[in-house]
Amino acid sequence: MMNFITYYMEHAYSCAADYASHAWLKLDLERYLDMHYVRWLAWLWYPIVISFILPIFIVVFLYASGVFLQIYKHRHQLKDAYARDFWDGARKTLAALWDGQGKIWHGYEVVGLDRIPNQGAAVLIYYHGAIPIDFYYLMANCILHKNRQIRAIGDRFLFRIPGWKLLMEVFCVEPGTVERGVQLMKEGHLLAIAPGGVREALFGDEYYCISWGKRCGFAKIALQAKVPIIPVFTQNVRESFRSLGIGRSWFRKLYEKTRLPLVPIYGGFPVKLRTFIGDAIPYDPNLTAEQLAKKVQLAVEELIVRNQHIPGSILWGLINRIYSGQNYHINR
């Protein structure tokens, strides 16, 4: 009996050892085959991946070279600016950078830059895109070509973003009031305001409907300071960056409760951006603030109707890089 048990145990041990050996052999074989399969895939896709990556690097390099040349073009202005004031030099350097980036990536142009006065106060009212990148480009153009800094009114949340405080100070962005706006006008500055603000930026769409509500603070500033208002609109600004349309009503409720701009924004599409400066609306003491605000809104809407394909289309914005359908007098 003992011999039988011993024989049975030895046989079972031998079978287990054989099974384990076969299992390890199978595992090694699978690893070997997996490794060779991965190598085969790498060998197969390597030329294809490289063929796409290298052109991207070339394009990025060419893009960076173009931006550098745009900045270098303004080297004399930059040298003079740094000699006068350090922050003025910094502003002009960044303006040259933004100007170069705008011209290369968006073919950015300004139509009617001469309608912005070379001196004296004025209020600029513009339509607010998802990201006001067009205003950055317009500010850069005014700094470089008119040697004027546009002051701007920004939402208070901008000043709570870490690292942005200095940027806001250098480029003269502040959470303004009517009193502060009137003071800036009396000092002879240009002041840019987007009455639609964050609400228009986040919840506007490709139909470019103005969302100002009953806001007329900008009109009060112009009336009290007795200065003109200049309407401004940028073609395809909604096609460059867009706010997410899915769940818009939910995000709208969330914004109204928290005042936080939590709507996702996507884009960066290289569509044509062309800023149109409208005719100045002169000071009229016979108008109330509400009447003047309505008059300015109609002027901005007229710029939209005349110069924007409705509904906006990213494809059409890209086509505008090649064909605009109109001839414009471009200020460079």
C-alpha positions as CSV (number, residue, x, y, z in Angstrom):
1,M,0.0,0.0,0.0
2,M,2.8,2.4,0.9
3,N,4.6,1.6,-2.3
4,F,1.4,2.5,-4.2
5,I,1.0,5.8,-2.4
6,T,4.7,6.6,-3.0
7,Y,4.4,5.7,-6.7
8,Y,1.2,7.8,-7.0
9,M,2.8,10.9,-5.4
10,E,5.9,10.6,-7.5
11,H,3.7,10.3,-10.6
12,A,1.6,13.3,-9.6
13,Y,4.7,15.4,-8.8
14,S,6.2,14.4,-12.2
15,C,3.0,15.4,-14.0
16,A,2.8,18.7,-12.1
17,A,6.5,19.4,-13.0
18,D,5.8,18.6,-16.6
19,Y,2.7,20.8,-16.6
20,A,4.6,23.7,-15.0
21,S,7.4,23.3,-17.5
22,H,4.9,23.4,-20.4
23,A,3.2,26.4,-18.9
24,W,6.4,28.3,-18.5
25,L,7.4,27.3,-22.0
26,K,4.1,28.5,-23.3
27,L,4.4,31.8,-21.4
28,D,8.0,32.3,-22.8
29,L,6.8,31.6,-26.3
30,E,3.9,34.1,-25.9
31,R,6.3,36.7,-24.6
32,Y,8.7,36.0,-27.5
33,L,5.9,36.2,-30.0
34,D,4.4,39.4,-28.4
35,M,7.8,41.1,-28.5
36,H,8.4,40.2,-32.1
37,Y,4.8,41.3,-33.0
38,V,5.5,44.7,-31.3
39,R,8.8,45.0,-33.2
40,W,7.1,44.2,-36.4
41,L,4.4,46.8,-35.8
42,A,7.1,49.4,-35.0
43,W,9.0,48.5,-38.1
44,L,5.8,48.8,-40.1
45,W,4.6,52.2,-38.7
46,Y,8.0,53.8,-38.1
47,P,8.4,55.3,-41.6
48,I,4.8,56.5,-41.6
49,V,5.0,58.2,-38.2
50,I,8.3,59.8,-39.1
51,S,6.9,61.0,-42.5
52,F,4.2,62.9,-40.6
53,I,6.3,64.2,-37.6
54,L,9.1,65.7,-39.7
55,P,6.8,68.0,-41.7
56,I,5.2,69.1,-38.5
57,F,8.6,70.1,-37.1
58,I,9.4,71.9,-40.3
59,V,6.1,73.8,-40.2
60,V,6.7,74.8,-36.5
61,F,10.2,75.9,-37.3
62,L,9.0,78.0,-40.3
63,Y,6.2,79.4,-38.2
64,A,8.7,80.4,-35.4
65,S,11.0,81.9,-38.1
66,G,8.1,84.0,-39.4
67,V,7.2,85.3,-36.0
68,F,10.8,86.2,-35.3
69,L,11.0,88.2,-38.6
70,Q,7.8,90.0,-37.7
71,I,9.3,91.0,-34.4
72,Y,12.7,91.9,-36.0
73,K,10.8,94.2,-38.4
74,H,10.0,96.4,-35.4
75,R,13.5,96.3,-33.9
76,H,14.1,100.1,-34.1
77,Q,10.8,100.8,-32.3
78,L,11.7,98.2,-29.6
79,K,15.1,99.7,-29.1
80,D,13.7,103.2,-28.6
81,A,11.0,101.9,-26.3
82,Y,13.5,100.1,-24.0
83,A,15.6,103.2,-24.0
84,R,12.7,105.3,-22.8
85,D,10.9,103.0,-20.4
86,F,11.4,99.3,-19.5
87,W,7.7,98.5,-19.4
88,D,7.1,100.3,-22.6
89,G,9.8,98.2,-24.2
90,A,8.1,95.0,-22.8
91,R,4.7,96.1,-24.1
92,K,6.1,96.7,-27.6
93,T,8.0,93.4,-27.6
94,L,4.8,91.5,-26.7
95,A,2.9,93.6,-29.2
96,A,5.4,92.6,-32.0
97,L,5.0,89.0,-30.9
98,W,1.2,89.1,-31.0
99,D,1.2,91.0,-34.3
100,G,3.5,88.4,-35.9
101,Q,1.5,85.5,-34.6
102,G,-1.8,87.1,-35.8
103,K,-0.5,87.8,-39.3
104,I,0.9,84.3,-39.8
105,W,-1.7,82.2,-38.1
106,H,-4.8,84.2,-39.0
107,G,-3.7,86.5,-41.8
108,Y,-4.9,89.2,-39.4
109,E,-5.8,92.6,-40.9
110,V,-7.4,95.8,-39.7
111,V,-9.8,97.7,-41.9
112,G,-10.2,101.4,-40.9
113,L,-7.4,101.7,-38.3
114,D,-7.2,105.4,-39.3
115,R,-10.6,105.8,-37.7
116,I,-9.0,105.4,-34.3
117,P,-7.7,108.8,-33.4
118,N,-4.0,109.4,-33.0
119,Q,-4.6,111.5,-30.0
120,G,-7.5,112.3,-27.7
121,A,-10.0,110.1,-25.9
122,A,-12.5,107.6,-27.4
123,V,-14.5,104.6,-26.3
124,L,-14.1,101.4,-28.4
125,I,-17.0,99.0,-28.2
126,Y,-16.4,95.5,-29.6
127,Y,-18.2,92.1,-29.9
128,H,-16.7,89.6,-27.5
129,G,-15.6,86.3,-29.0
130,A,-15.1,83.1,-26.9
131,I,-11.5,84.3,-26.5
132,P,-11.0,88.0,-27.4
133,I,-7.9,87.2,-29.4
134,D,-8.9,89.8,-32.0
135,F,-8.7,92.5,-29.3
136,Y,-5.1,91.4,-28.5
137,Y,-4.2,91.8,-32.1
138,L,-5.9,95.2,-32.4
139,M,-4.1,96.4,-29.3
140,A,-0.8,95.2,-30.7
141,N,-1.6,97.2,-33.9
142,C,-2.3,100.4,-32.0
143,I,0.9,100.0,-30.0
144,L,3.0,99.4,-33.0
145,H,1.4,101.7,-35.7
146,K,-0.1,104.5,-33.6
147,N,2.1,104.3,-30.5
148,R,-1.1,104.3,-28.4
149,Q,-2.0,101.9,-25.6
150,I,-5.7,100.9,-25.5
151,R,-6.9,100.7,-21.9
152,A,-9.4,97.9,-21.3
153,I,-12.1,96.9,-18.9
154,G,-11.8,93.2,-17.8
155,D,-14.0,90.9,-15.8
156,R,-12.9,90.6,-12.1
157,F,-12.2,86.9,-12.3
158,L,-9.2,87.7,-14.6
159,F,-7.4,89.4,-11.7
160,R,-7.8,86.2,-9.6
161,I,-5.9,84.0,-12.0
162,P,-2.5,83.2,-10.6
163,G,0.3,84.9,-12.6
164,W,-1.9,87.3,-14.5
165,K,-1.8,90.3,-12.2
166,L,1.4,91.8,-13.7
167,L,0.1,91.2,-17.2
168,M,-3.1,93.0,-16.5
169,E,-1.2,95.9,-15.0
170,V,1.3,96.3,-17.8
171,F,-1.4,96.2,-20.5
172,C,-3.7,98.5,-18.5
173,V,-6.6,96.2,-18.0
174,E,-8.7,96.9,-14.9
175,P,-12.2,96.1,-13.5
176,G,-13.6,99.5,-14.3
177,T,-16.5,101.6,-13.0
178,V,-18.2,104.5,-14.7
179,E,-16.3,107.0,-12.6
180,R,-13.0,105.4,-13.5
181,G,-13.9,105.3,-17.2
182,V,-14.7,109.0,-17.1
183,Q,-11.4,109.7,-15.4
184,L,-9.5,107.8,-18.2
185,M,-11.4,109.8,-20.8
186,K,-10.4,113.1,-19.2
187,E,-6.8,111.9,-19.3
188,G,-7.1,111.4,-23.0
189,H,-6.9,107.6,-23.2
190,L,-8.5,105.1,-25.5
191,L,-10.8,102.7,-23.6
192,A,-12.1,99.4,-25.0
193,I,-15.2,97.7,-23.6
194,A,-17.1,94.6,-24.6
195,P,-20.6,95.2,-23.1
196,G,-21.5,91.5,-23.6
197,G,-18.6,90.5,-21.4
198,V,-18.1,86.9,-20.3
199,R,-21.8,86.1,-20.9
200,E,-21.5,86.9,-24.6
201,A,-18.1,85.2,-24.8
202,L,-19.3,81.9,-23.4
203,F,-22.9,81.7,-24.6
204,G,-22.7,83.4,-28.0
205,D,-22.7,81.2,-31.1
206,E,-22.1,81.2,-34.8
207,Y,-25.1,83.5,-35.3
208,Y,-23.3,86.4,-33.7
209,C,-26.3,87.7,-31.7
210,I,-25.3,90.5,-29.4
211,S,-26.0,89.8,-25.7
212,W,-25.7,93.1,-24.0
213,G,-28.9,93.0,-22.0
214,K,-29.6,96.5,-20.5
215,R,-25.9,97.4,-20.0
216,C,-25.3,101.0,-20.8
217,G,-22.3,101.9,-18.5
218,F,-20.1,102.5,-21.6
219,A,-22.7,105.0,-22.9
220,K,-22.7,106.9,-19.5
221,I,-18.9,107.1,-19.7
222,A,-19.1,108.6,-23.2
223,L,-21.8,111.1,-22.4
224,Q,-20.3,112.3,-19.1
225,A,-16.8,112.7,-20.8
226,K,-18.3,114.0,-24.0
227,V,-16.2,111.6,-26.2
228,P,-17.1,109.6,-29.3
229,I,-17.8,105.9,-29.4
230,I,-16.2,103.7,-32.1
231,P,-17.9,100.4,-32.9
232,V,-15.5,97.4,-33.7
233,F,-16.2,93.9,-35.0
234,T,-13.8,91.1,-36.1
235,Q,-14.8,88.8,-38.9
236,N,-14.8,85.1,-38.0
237,V,-13.8,85.6,-34.3
238,R,-16.3,82.9,-33.3
239,E,-14.7,80.5,-35.7
240,S,-11.3,80.9,-34.2
241,F,-12.3,79.7,-30.8
242,R,-15.7,78.3,-29.8
243,S,-17.4,77.5,-26.6
244,L,-18.9,74.0,-26.2
245,G,-22.5,73.8,-27.3
246,I,-23.3,70.6,-25.4
247,G,-24.9,71.2,-22.1
248,R,-25.1,75.0,-22.7
249,S,-28.3,75.6,-20.7
250,W,-26.7,73.7,-17.7
251,F,-23.5,75.8,-18.0
252,R,-25.6,78.9,-18.3
253,K,-27.4,78.2,-15.0
254,L,-24.1,77.4,-13.3
255,Y,-22.5,80.7,-14.5
256,E,-25.5,82.7,-13.3
257,K,-25.1,81.2,-9.8
258,T,-21.3,81.3,-9.5
259,R,-20.1,83.9,-12.1
260,L,-17.3,81.4,-12.9
261,P,-16.4,80.9,-16.7
262,L,-16.5,77.1,-16.5
263,V,-17.7,76.4,-20.1
264,P,-15.1,74.4,-22.1
265,I,-13.6,76.3,-25.0
266,Y,-11.9,74.7,-28.0
267,G,-10.4,75.8,-31.2
268,G,-7.4,77.8,-32.3
269,F,-8.4,77.3,-36.0
270,P,-6.4,79.4,-38.4
271,V,-9.4,81.2,-39.9
272,K,-9.1,84.6,-41.4
273,L,-9.5,87.4,-38.8
274,R,-10.2,90.8,-40.1
275,T,-11.1,93.6,-37.7
276,F,-13.5,96.3,-38.9
277,I,-13.4,99.8,-37.3
278,G,-16.7,101.5,-37.8
279,D,-17.4,105.2,-38.1
280,A,-17.2,107.1,-34.8
281,I,-20.5,108.0,-33.1
282,P,-20.0,111.5,-31.9
283,Y,-21.1,112.9,-28.6
284,D,-24.8,114.0,-28.7
285,P,-26.1,115.7,-25.5
286,N,-29.7,115.1,-26.6
287,L,-29.3,111.3,-26.2
288,T,-29.9,109.4,-23.0
289,A,-27.5,106.6,-22.0
290,E,-30.0,104.0,-23.0
291,Q,-30.6,105.6,-26.4
292,L,-26.9,105.9,-27.1
293,A,-26.3,102.3,-26.0
294,K,-29.0,101.2,-28.5
295,K,-27.4,103.3,-31.2
296,V,-24.0,101.7,-30.6
297,Q,-25.6,98.2,-30.6
298,L,-27.2,98.9,-34.0
299,A,-23.8,100.1,-35.3
300,V,-22.0,96.9,-34.2
301,E,-24.8,94.8,-35.6
302,E,-24.5,96.6,-38.9
303,L,-20.8,95.7,-39.0
304,I,-21.7,92.1,-38.3
305,V,-24.3,92.0,-41.1
306,R,-22.1,93.6,-43.6
307,N,-18.9,91.6,-43.0
308,Q,-19.8,88.3,-41.4
309,H,-21.1,85.1,-43.1
310,I,-24.1,84.0,-41.0
311,P,-24.2,81.4,-39.6
312,G,-20.4,81.4,-39.1
313,S,-18.5,78.4,-40.5
314,I,-15.0,77.3,-39.7
315,L,-14.7,76.0,-43.3
316,W,-15.8,79.4,-44.6
317,G,-13.3,81.1,-42.3
318,L,-10.5,79.0,-43.8
319,I,-11.7,79.8,-47.3
320,N,-11.5,83.5,-46.4
321,R,-7.7,83.1,-46.0
322,I,-7.7,82.8,-49.8
323,Y,-10.8,84.4,-51.0
324,S,-12.7,87.2,-49.2
325,G,-15.3,88.1,-51.9
326,Q,-14.7,91.8,-51.2
327,N,-11.9,94.4,-51.6
328,Y,-11.0,96.1,-48.4
329,H,-8.7,99.0,-47.6
330,I,-6.3,97.4,-45.2
331,N,-4.3,99.4,-42.7
332,R,-0.9,97.6,-42.1
